[in-house]
Amino acid sequence: MKKVLLKIGGMTCSACSSGLEKYLNRQDGITSAAVNLVMNNASIQYDEEKLDLKQIDKFIEKAGFESLGIDNFEKEEKKNNNQKYNLIILTILSIITLYISMGHMVNLPQIPILENSIILAITLLVLSLIVCFMGKDIIKNGYKNLIHKTPNMDTLVGIGVLSSMIYSIFGTYMIFKGNEEYVHKLYYESVVIIIFFIRIGKYIENRNKDKTKDAIQDLMMITPKYATIIKDGKELQVTIDEIEKGDVVICKPGEKFAVDGEILEGTTHIDESFITGESIPAKKEKGNKVIAGSINYEGTVTYRAEKIGKESTVSEIVKLVVETASIKAPIAKIADKISGYFVPAIMIIAIISALVWILIEKETSFAINVFISILVVACPCSLGLATPLSIVIASGEASRKGILIKNSESLENAHKVKTIVFDKTGTLTKGKLNIYKIYNYTKLEENNLLKIVASIESKSEHPIARGIVNNAKEKNIELEKVTEFKNIAGHGVSAKLEDVGYLIGNSKLMLENNIQIKEKDELSLEKEGCSILYIAKQNELLALIGVKDTIKENAKEVIKKLKEKNINIVMLTGDNKETATAIANSLEIENVIANVLPKDKANEIEKLKKDGLVMMCGDGINDSISLIKADIGLSVGSGTDIAMDSSDIVLMNDDLSKIEDLNNISKKTIKNIKQNLFWAFFYNVCMLPVAIGMLLPINITINPMMAAFAMTISSITVTLNSLRLKYSLK
């Protein structure tokens, strides 16, 4: 199976996107297709043995649209000016039509020549034909989706407009034959006003849709256009597209980093808040990674280009945001299902209602009015935008906070999570061992003792050894020369310092060398959750050093807030029970599952899923199996490695409070989508009984023009409500 994201041309409304999606999903060889109206693209998964890209392009063309190739998320040229001018012309034509056909009802001055019924009918016919031409895409889309057996909103409007037009042309013919009473049975103004109101709704939808799209596409513009590289010992200014992997790039104070890379020389602080959501500038020095688009605050640095073009972190983020919007959330699938039944049902209701009124009134004019009004008033054109617009906005805002959501289902379900499972090392803790406590049995000062231990451990690659050495470096302790270093597998190390022999390792190493252990101090460190390092000199115990991981600063506060939301918190770790319990107690986590191998973590996740949705939070490396097994897999502190397949959501830094932000974004987004779905139907459903004629006994009725107005209000309400979400997530 292969997946491709294609740019689609010719989509003007939600009817287009839903119709194309249904058509593609029926084609042999396409396993799934999701068409995104907001981004004007289609995410298509297909069988390479049955199809190729050219055949998919033909499917799209056959459906009446245009495939513009792979979507590279490039900035699009605005077409709003043409839409604006067309709307102005349409407005003028609509006012003229209303004046001619209905001006006499409010005692407006009449045009003498139009008092002739034939000239009046022909004038209105010409005006409505011009307007129909300007709205031909609506009629075309409606027809196209009807023949593809996917009738939609445009189908309803198209049938309504054509019915009005055909009946009015028939009325014009009758006027030519001398039947003057048909002057009062012309629906040309309905044709014009229906198209006018639909155009207003679509114009507002497109304007707001473009604002949302721009917010995503602007991410692609965050990197600089030019950069300075070193070639043959000389500085050379090049465009960002000319940079190749391995090039040495210079970034001066105030400049942006052009590509992702690794610092080779220099120290600085950079602003990478647009990626990580962290407002405090991050210190960067030799060996540290930098992200394209980050701002260099101080100090000139040189760095090696590692990820360029589509491989860059920025490109990956944009791709994830767009793909998230392209994959339909469960709530969107429900809306599509409703829409699939809704349109045919309305067509049947319109036909039956018209036939009933013909039988009751014995007159065609009112029945036609009912038929057209039902089709138009029941057309929630905004339904197709109700979900994707909110998803795109939410995904974009989440990415700005350093939360990358890979699929919309995870976004929808994040606030429904009943249990959050945390890995310990690297998730709740920093993943870096530090000295917690030292029991010193010598007359040596602590720093001198640490110098001996760190000097010897500098020869070892063990994580505890690295922790000891890092602690010594932080205290600016200079290490001494070590001789006769030997690694004793499973026990520790031995070495000489100034011709004096030392043993450093675990309790087994001490016991084998008949060195007595201070059991009371050993037990105390174990209760504190420490890993213990035993230091001996010439068969004499010098010290016990307790080393343990450091809990992240805000971990306890985050756990507390999540528990206040009635979320069950579980620690799942491969570490020993004592260490895990000590960390859990300090974080007030009651449920601890320890001594679990990575392959067995998935089984524990499966057990927890019986009580509701489970989110697994891990570092994305050792926890890949459990991240996949959970309902939502969340990788914490994964830096710029956002392309991991194991997780559904990636936090770009170590800030656990982003989990609470995720919960908030999910909750507000789903609430916004539900509001959109409500407004997509509200006006239309309320007006449906009126359009059918149920309230005629109390003299309440509706005409096609008012029906079109109600439909437009629905579209405006949905788009404005979606934009409101953006500000509520700030």
URPEKA-V301237 format. One record per residue. N is the residue number from 1. RES is the residue in one small letter. SS is DSSP state (h for helix, s for strand, l for the rest). Layout:
((N;RES;SS) (N;RES;SS))
//
This chain:
((1;m;l) (2;k;s) (3;k;s) (4;v;s) (5;l;s) (6;l;s) (7;k;s) (8;i;s) (9;g;s) (10;g;l) (11;m;l) (12;t;l) (13;c;l) (14;s;h) (15;a;h) (16;c;h) (17;s;h) (18;s;h) (19;g;h) (20;l;h) (21;e;h) (22;k;h) (23;y;h) (24;l;h) (25;n;h) (26;r;l) (27;q;l) (28;d;l) (29;g;l) (30;i;s) (31;t;s) (32;s;s) (33;a;s) (34;a;s) (35;v;s) (36;n;s) (37;l;l) (38;v;l) (39;m;l) (40;n;l) (41;n;s) (42;a;s) (43;s;s) (44;i;s) (45;q;s) (46;y;s) (47;d;l) (48;e;l) (49;e;l) (50;k;l) (51;l;l) (52;d;l) (53;l;h) (54;k;h) (55;q;h) (56;i;h) (57;d;h) (58;k;h) (59;f;h) (60;i;h) (61;e;h) (62;k;h) (63;a;l) (64;g;l) (65;f;l) (66;e;s) (67;s;s) (68;l;s) (69;g;s) (70;i;s) (71;d;l) (72;n;l) (73;f;l) (74;e;l) (75;k;l) (76;e;l) (77;e;l) (78;k;l) (79;k;l) (80;n;h) (81;n;h) (82;n;h) (83;q;h) (84;k;h) (85;y;h) (86;n;h) (87;l;h) (88;i;h) (89;i;h) (90;l;h) (91;t;h) (92;i;h) (93;l;h) (94;s;h) (95;i;h) (96;i;h) (97;t;h) (98;l;h) (99;y;h) (100;i;h) (101;s;h) (102;m;h) (103;g;h) (104;h;h) (105;m;h) (106;v;h) (107;n;l) (108;l;l) (109;p;l) (110;q;l) (111;i;l) (112;p;h) (113;i;h) (114;l;h) (115;e;h) (116;n;l) (117;s;h) (118;i;h) (119;i;h) (120;l;h) (121;a;h) (122;i;h) (123;t;h) (124;l;h) (125;l;h) (126;v;h) (127;l;h) (128;s;h) (129;l;h) (130;i;h) (131;v;h) (132;c;h) (133;f;h) (134;m;h) (135;g;l) (136;k;h) (137;d;h) (138;i;h) (139;i;h) (140;k;h) (141;n;h) (142;g;h) (143;y;h) (144;k;h) (145;n;h) (146;l;h) (147;i;h) (148;h;l) (149;k;l) (150;t;l) (151;p;l) (152;n;l) (153;m;h) (154;d;h) (155;t;h) (156;l;h) (157;v;h) (158;g;h) (159;i;h) (160;g;h) (161;v;h) (162;l;h) (163;s;h) (164;s;h) (165;m;h) (166;i;h) (167;y;h) (168;s;h) (169;i;h) (170;f;h) (171;g;h) (172;t;h) (173;y;h) (174;m;h) (175;i;h) (176;f;h) (177;k;l) (178;g;l) (179;n;l) (180;e;h) (181;e;h) (182;y;h) (183;v;h) (184;h;h) (185;k;h) (186;l;l) (187;y;l) (188;y;h) (189;e;h) (190;s;h) (191;v;h) (192;v;h) (193;i;h) (194;i;h) (195;i;h) (196;f;h) (197;f;h) (198;i;h) (199;r;h) (200;i;h) (201;g;h) (202;k;h) (203;y;h) (204;i;h) (205;e;h) (206;n;h) (207;r;h) (208;n;h) (209;k;h) (210;d;h) (211;k;h) (212;t;h) (213;k;h) (214;d;h) (215;a;h) (216;i;h) (217;q;h) (218;d;h) (219;l;h) (220;m;h) (221;m;h) (222;i;l) (223;t;l) (224;p;l) (225;k;l) (226;y;s) (227;a;s) (228;t;s) (229;i;s) (230;i;s) (231;k;s) (232;d;l) (233;g;l) (234;k;s) (235;e;s) (236;l;s) (237;q;s) (238;v;s) (239;t;s) (240;i;h) (241;d;h) (242;e;h) (243;i;l) (244;e;l) (245;k;l) (246;g;l) (247;d;l) (248;v;s) (249;v;s) (250;i;s) (251;c;s) (252;k;l) (253;p;l) (254;g;l) (255;e;l) (256;k;s) (257;f;l) (258;a;l) (259;v;l) (260;d;s) (261;g;s) (262;e;s) (263;i;s) (264;l;s) (265;e;s) (266;g;l) (267;t;l) (268;t;s) (269;h;s) (270;i;s) (271;d;s) (272;e;l) (273;s;h) (274;f;h) (275;i;h) (276;t;h) (277;g;l) (278;e;l) (279;s;l) (280;i;l) (281;p;l) (282;a;s) (283;k;s) (284;k;s) (285;e;l) (286;k;l) (287;g;l) (288;n;l) (289;k;s) (290;v;s) (291;i;l) (292;a;l) (293;g;l) (294;s;l) (295;i;s) (296;n;s) (297;y;l) (298;e;l) (299;g;l) (300;t;l) (301;v;s) (302;t;s) (303;y;s) (304;r;s) (305;a;s) (306;e;s) (307;k;s) (308;i;l) (309;g;h) (310;k;h) (311;e;h) (312;s;l) (313;t;h) (314;v;h) (315;s;h) (316;e;h) (317;i;h) (318;v;h) (319;k;h) (320;l;h) (321;v;h) (322;v;h) (323;e;h) (324;t;h) (325;a;h) (326;s;h) (327;i;l) (328;k;l) (329;a;l) (330;p;h) (331;i;h) (332;a;h) (333;k;h) (334;i;h) (335;a;h) (336;d;h) (337;k;h) (338;i;h) (339;s;h) (340;g;h) (341;y;h) (342;f;h) (343;v;h) (344;p;h) (345;a;h) (346;i;h) (347;m;h) (348;i;h) (349;i;h) (350;a;h) (351;i;h) (352;i;h) (353;s;h) (354;a;h) (355;l;h) (356;v;h) (357;w;h) (358;i;h) (359;l;h) (360;i;h) (361;e;h) (362;k;l) (363;e;l) (364;t;h) (365;s;h) (366;f;h) (367;a;h) (368;i;h) (369;n;h) (370;v;h) (371;f;h) (372;i;h) (373;s;h) (374;i;h) (375;l;h) (376;v;h) (377;v;h) (378;a;l) (379;c;l) (380;p;l) (381;c;l) (382;s;l) (383;l;h) (384;g;h) (385;l;h) (386;a;h) (387;t;h) (388;p;h) (389;l;h) (390;s;h) (391;i;h) (392;v;h) (393;i;h) (394;a;h) (395;s;h) (396;g;h) (397;e;h) (398;a;h) (399;s;h) (400;r;h) (401;k;l) (402;g;l) (403;i;s) (404;l;s) (405;i;s) (406;k;l) (407;n;l) (408;s;h) (409;e;h) (410;s;h) (411;l;h) (412;e;h) (413;n;h) (414;a;h) (415;h;h) (416;k;h) (417;v;l) (418;k;l) (419;t;s) (420;i;s) (421;v;s) (422;f;s) (423;d;l) (424;k;h) (425;t;h) (426;g;h) (427;t;h) (428;l;h) (429;t;s) (430;k;s) (431;g;s) (432;k;s) (433;l;s) (434;n;s) (435;i;s) (436;y;s) (437;k;s) (438;i;s) (439;y;s) (440;n;s) (441;y;l) (442;t;l) (443;k;l) (444;l;l) (445;e;l) (446;e;h) (447;n;h) (448;n;h) (449;l;h) (450;l;h) (451;k;h) (452;i;h) (453;v;h) (454;a;h) (455;s;h) (456;i;h) (457;e;h) (458;s;l) (459;k;l) (460;s;l) (461;e;l) (462;h;l) (463;p;h) (464;i;h) (465;a;h) (466;r;h) (467;g;h) (468;i;h) (469;v;h) (470;n;h) (471;n;h) (472;a;h) (473;k;h) (474;e;h) (475;k;l) (476;n;l) (477;i;l) (478;e;l) (479;l;l) (480;e;l) (481;k;l) (482;v;l) (483;t;s) (484;e;s) (485;f;s) (486;k;s) (487;n;s) (488;i;s) (489;a;l) (490;g;l) (491;h;l) (492;g;s) (493;v;s) (494;s;s) (495;a;s) (496;k;s) (497;l;s) (498;e;l) (499;d;l) (500;v;s) (501;g;s) (502;y;s) (503;l;s) (504;i;s) (505;g;s) (506;n;l) (507;s;h) (508;k;h) (509;l;h) (510;m;h) (511;l;h) (512;e;h) (513;n;l) (514;n;l) (515;i;l) (516;q;l) (517;i;l) (518;k;l) (519;e;h) (520;k;h) (521;d;h) (522;e;h) (523;l;h) (524;s;h) (525;l;h) (526;e;h) (527;k;h) (528;e;l) (529;g;l) (530;c;l) (531;s;s) (532;i;s) (533;l;s) (534;y;s) (535;i;s) (536;a;s) (537;k;s) (538;q;l) (539;n;l) (540;e;s) (541;l;s) (542;l;s) (543;a;s) (544;l;s) (545;i;s) (546;g;s) (547;v;s) (548;k;s) (549;d;s) (550;t;s) (551;i;s) (552;k;l) (553;e;l) (554;n;l) (555;a;h) (556;k;h) (557;e;h) (558;v;h) (559;i;h) (560;k;h) (561;k;h) (562;l;h) (563;k;h) (564;e;h) (565;k;l) (566;n;l) (567;i;l) (568;n;s) (569;i;s) (570;v;s) (571;m;s) (572;l;s) (573;t;l) (574;g;l) (575;d;l) (576;n;l) (577;k;h) (578;e;h) (579;t;h) (580;a;h) (581;t;h) (582;a;h) (583;i;h) (584;a;h) (585;n;h) (586;s;h) (587;l;h) (588;e;l) (589;i;l) (590;e;l) (591;n;s) (592;v;s) (593;i;s) (594;a;l) (595;n;l) (596;v;l) (597;l;l) (598;p;h) (599;k;h) (600;d;h) (601;k;h) (602;a;h) (603;n;h) (604;e;h) (605;i;h) (606;e;h) (607;k;h) (608;l;h) (609;k;h) (610;k;h) (611;d;h) (612;g;l) (613;l;l) (614;v;s) (615;m;s) (616;m;s) (617;c;s) (618;g;s) (619;d;l) (620;g;l) (621;i;l) (622;n;l) (623;d;l) (624;s;h) (625;i;h) (626;s;h) (627;l;h) (628;i;h) (629;k;h) (630;a;l) (631;d;l) (632;i;s) (633;g;s) (634;l;s) (635;s;s) (636;v;l) (637;g;l) (638;s;l) (639;g;l) (640;t;l) (641;d;l) (642;i;l) (643;a;l) (644;m;l) (645;d;l) (646;s;l) (647;s;l) (648;d;l) (649;i;s) (650;v;s) (651;l;s) (652;m;l) (653;n;l) (654;d;l) (655;d;l) (656;l;l) (657;s;l) (658;k;h) (659;i;h) (660;e;h) (661;d;h) (662;l;h) (663;n;h) (664;n;h) (665;i;h) (666;s;h) (667;k;h) (668;k;h) (669;t;h) (670;i;h) (671;k;h) (672;n;h) (673;i;h) (674;k;h) (675;q;h) (676;n;h) (677;l;h) (678;f;h) (679;w;h) (680;a;h) (681;f;h) (682;f;h) (683;y;h) (684;n;h) (685;v;h) (686;c;h) (687;m;h) (688;l;h) (689;p;h) (690;v;h) (691;a;h) (692;i;h) (693;g;l) (694;m;l) (695;l;l) (696;l;h) (697;p;h) (698;i;h) (699;n;l) (700;i;l) (701;t;l) (702;i;l) (703;n;l) (704;p;h) (705;m;h) (706;m;h) (707;a;h) (708;a;h) (709;f;h) (710;a;h) (711;m;h) (712;t;h) (713;i;h) (714;s;h) (715;s;h) (716;i;h) (717;t;h) (718;v;h) (719;t;h) (720;l;h) (721;n;h) (722;s;h) (723;l;h) (724;r;h) (725;l;h) (726;k;h) (727;y;h) (728;s;h) (729;l;l) (730;k;l))
//
